[in-house]
Amino acid sequence: MTLVLDPRQLAAIRRHGEADYPAEACGLIGGAVEGDRKVALQLVPLANQRTDSARNRYLIDPTSFRRAQERLDRDGLEVIGVYHSHPDHAPAPSAFDRDHAWPWLSYVIVGVDAGRAGDAKSWVLADDRGVFDEESITIQERKAVWQ
């Protein structure tokens, strides 16, 4: 699978990571599956509800997740991924990320060093939950079509 992001979406994920620094930023990615591509169509930024260790952990509370999922459902989209930032760390999943992830979803992680967003990578948890595999990201601008 490949995750397809619009350049504006990637920029928004980076801005969210910078805005929430030094805490982790987080949000959902809504979209659709088109063949072997997960196409991101909407980001839902969420507040990191973690009251301890917010610098290296994030928590999406169940009520916020449900509301975001309902919003995506209304728009005919499904949750295809989650994004979060790693303040002053590489954009690679931690053991904590693996323990709390769901297979199939794309996990986009952006590294934010000293308040400046850098590289972003996408990861998918294997079905046996043993490892994350890096997923390719295709940056593709979408053109609005007005009818």
C-alpha positions, 0 to 999 in steps of 0.5 A, a space after each residue: 500500500 501507498 499513502 497519498 497525501 496532498 502537499 497541503 495536508 503534509 504541511 498541516 501535519 508539520 504545522 500541528 507538530 510545531 504548534 504543539 511542540 514540545 508535546 506530541 501533536 496527534 490527529 486522524 487521517 480520513 480518506 478512501 482506499 483506491 486499489 493499492 492506495 490509501 488516499 487521504 482526503 481530510 485531516 482531523 487534528 485532535 488534542 493530545 489528552 495525555 496528562 503525563 509524558 505528553 512530550 513522548 506519548 499521545 492519547 486520543 480520548 475515546 470521545 474525541 475519536 468517536 466524534 472525529 470518526 462520526 465526522 468522517 463517516 458523515 463525509 463518506 470517509 473512513 479512518 485510514 490513519 493516525 498522525 503524530 509528532 515526535 518532538 526531538 526524535 526521529 520519525 520512527 515508531 517507538 515500542 509504545 507506538 507499536 503496543 498501541 497501534 492497530 494493523 492496517 492503519 497508516 501511522 504518519 510520524 513527523 519529527 520535530 527538532 527544536 520546534 521545527 518540523 522535519 521529515 515525515 514517514 508513514 508506518 503500518 503495523 504488521 498483522 502479527 503486531 510484531 513490527 512496523 513496516 515503512 509505507 511509501 508516501 506519495 505527495 500528490 496535489 488534488 485539484 478541486 472540481 466544481 460542478 
